[in-house]
Amino acid sequence: ACRTVMGTEVFEAWGWRVPFLLSILLLAISVYIRMQLNESPVFMKMKAEGKASKAPLTESFARWDNLKVVIMSLLGGTAGQAVVWYTGQFYALFFLLQMLKIEPQTANLLIAGSLLIGTPFFIFFGSLSDRIGRKKIIMAGCIIAALTYFPIFKALTEYGNPDVFVAQEQNPVVVVADPGQCAFQFDPVGKAKFTSSCDIAKSLLAKRAIPYTNQAAEPGSVAQIRIGERVLPSFEGSSMAAADFKVQSEAFTATLSGALKEAGYPEKADPAKIHYPMVLLLLTLLVIYVTMVYGPIAAWLVELFPARIRYTSMSLPYHIGNGWFGGFLPTVAFAMVAATGDIYYGLWYPIVIAVMTAVLGILFLPETKDRDINHT
């Protein structure tokens, strides 16, 4: 709504802050709701009987019988839930914007539409977990997601920006560089500087979402980008002053953009060629995976731990799982794409984590749907 009212230029300059400021209203509402709630009957009864833990941190993390459940619920539960969640909502949007170059307003509306359609499934899978179990649904969500991410994201490319396929077939891109100059471009806080000729070339191609292959060059040589028959030498920026690097980088970016355009690589997805119903369907499918792993997770975590240390014990796997395993997904995936030139290679991160969670969860975590949550 803000982008539509303000216009894209104003929104991207400063208007994107407005939704964050408006969230103050949501905060006020959530604080009000929280103040009207009582503690759970389980906690109140435990407190009245004097059974509350006097050292919840010690009981949660310093005793192996509980610590192993904490570790397993992280690696065999919330880690997989987190990457499936972040892939379905956040990485999907990142992929539409950065890889397929779909116009931001369109991408956001497509994601919003998929969330609108998929949200009722949170209730469905939460309710289903009360009947058939939490573990079955979460593990199934992780496994199905891991098996289908590659075909789904390749289909998103086919229906969202088909020109990329045509250009890649007619004018393939190759980065010829000394492997020793090529860094793994993991930059979670946006402060790292990648200034070797290889890193400059790969970073620009990755940001433009241009698929490419790698070819080793002589040690110490300056990297090159080959687009079909055309060869563009990169430049070595490691010893350049910041101002000189900026000028050279802008010039090289302009040259590369011109060469890619001549080779048929689109700067943006053509709105007339986007198959909107199919893209929306694929995005909705990704959201349904999210609902499978997220709908039952709160009940499962609550039931895994005794009441006296429940809040402390479940907080660590939930927040580490979502904040670290999920939160780093876009950054890690971009670095993997930049390293390989394969716009789908970043999907290996959520796939590996989801498979790990499925294996550990199936082998080492119990089903809890019939467990009495009053136990202390």
Secondary structure as the mmCIF struct_conf table of DSSP 4:
data_model
#
loop_
_struct_conf.conf_type_id
_struct_conf.id
_struct_conf.beg_label_comp_id
_struct_conf.beg_label_asym_id
_struct_conf.beg_label_seq_id
_struct_conf.end_label_comp_id
_struct_conf.end_label_asym_id
_struct_conf.end_label_seq_id
HELX_RH_AL_P HELX_RH_AL_P1 CYS A 2 MET A 6
HELX_RH_AL_P HELX_RH_AL_P2 THR A 8 VAL A 10
HELX_RH_PI_P HELX_RH_PI_P1 PHE A 11 GLY A 15
TURN_TY1_P TURN_TY1_P1 TRP A 16 TRP A 16
HELX_RH_AL_P HELX_RH_AL_P3 ARG A 17 GLN A 36
HELX_LH_PP_P HELX_LH_PP_P1 LEU A 37 SER A 40
HELX_RH_AL_P HELX_RH_AL_P4 PRO A 41 ALA A 48
TURN_TY1_P TURN_TY1_P2 GLU A 49 GLY A 50
BEND BEND1 ALA A 52 ALA A 52
BEND BEND2 LYS A 54 LYS A 54
HELX_RH_AL_P HELX_RH_AL_P5 PRO A 56 PHE A 61
BEND BEND3 ALA A 62 ARG A 63
HELX_RH_AL_P HELX_RH_AL_P6 TRP A 64 SER A 73
HELX_RH_PI_P HELX_RH_PI_P2 LEU A 74 THR A 78
HELX_RH_AL_P HELX_RH_AL_P7 ALA A 79 TYR A 86
HELX_RH_PI_P HELX_RH_PI_P3 THR A 87 TYR A 91
HELX_RH_AL_P HELX_RH_AL_P8 ALA A 92 PHE A 94
HELX_RH_PI_P HELX_RH_PI_P4 PHE A 95 MET A 99
BEND BEND4 LEU A 100 LEU A 100
HELX_RH_AL_P HELX_RH_AL_P9 PRO A 104 GLY A 118
TURN_TY1_P TURN_TY1_P3 THR A 119 THR A 119
HELX_RH_AL_P HELX_RH_AL_P10 PRO A 120 ILE A 132
HELX_RH_AL_P HELX_RH_AL_P11 ARG A 134 GLY A 160
TURN_TY1_P TURN_TY1_P4 PRO A 162 PRO A 162
HELX_RH_AL_P HELX_RH_AL_P12 ASP A 163 GLN A 170
BEND BEND5 ASN A 171 ASN A 171
STRN STRN1 VAL A 173 ALA A 177
HELX_RH_3T_P HELX_RH_3T_P1 PRO A 179 GLN A 181
TURN_TY1_P TURN_TY1_P5 PRO A 188 VAL A 189
BEND BEND6 GLY A 190 GLY A 190
BEND BEND7 SER A 196 SER A 196
HELX_RH_AL_P HELX_RH_AL_P13 SER A 197 LYS A 207
TURN_TY1_P TURN_TY1_P6 ARG A 208 ALA A 209
STRN STRN2 TYR A 212 ALA A 216
TURN_TY1_P TURN_TY1_P7 PRO A 219 GLY A 220
HELX_LH_PP_P HELX_LH_PP_P2 SER A 221 ALA A 223
STRN STRN3 GLN A 224 ILE A 227
TURN_TY1_P TURN_TY1_P8 GLY A 228 GLU A 229
STRN STRN4 ARG A 230 PRO A 233
TURN_TY1_P TURN_TY1_P9 SER A 238 SER A 239
BEND BEND8 MET A 240 MET A 240
HELX_RH_AL_P HELX_RH_AL_P14 ALA A 242 GLU A 262
TURN_TY1_P TURN_TY1_P10 ALA A 263 GLY A 264
BEND BEND9 GLU A 267 LYS A 268
HELX_RH_3T_P HELX_RH_3T_P2 PRO A 271 LYS A 273
HELX_RH_AL_P HELX_RH_AL_P15 TYR A 276 TYR A 294
TURN_TY1_P TURN_TY1_P11 GLY A 295 PRO A 296
HELX_RH_AL_P HELX_RH_AL_P16 ILE A 297 LEU A 304
BEND BEND10 PHE A 305 PHE A 305
HELX_RH_3T_P HELX_RH_3T_P3 ALA A 307 ILE A 309
HELX_RH_AL_P HELX_RH_AL_P17 ARG A 310 ILE A 320
HELX_RH_PI_P HELX_RH_PI_P5 GLY A 321 GLY A 326
TURN_TY1_P TURN_TY1_P12 GLY A 327 PHE A 328
HELX_RH_AL_P HELX_RH_AL_P18 LEU A 329 THR A 340
TURN_TY1_P TURN_TY1_P13 ILE A 343 TYR A 344
HELX_RH_3T_P HELX_RH_3T_P4 TYR A 345 LEU A 347
HELX_RH_AL_P HELX_RH_AL_P19 TRP A 348 PHE A 364
TURN_TY1_P TURN_TY1_P14 LYS A 369 ASP A 370
TURN_TY1_P TURN_TY1_P15 ILE A 373 ASN A 374
#
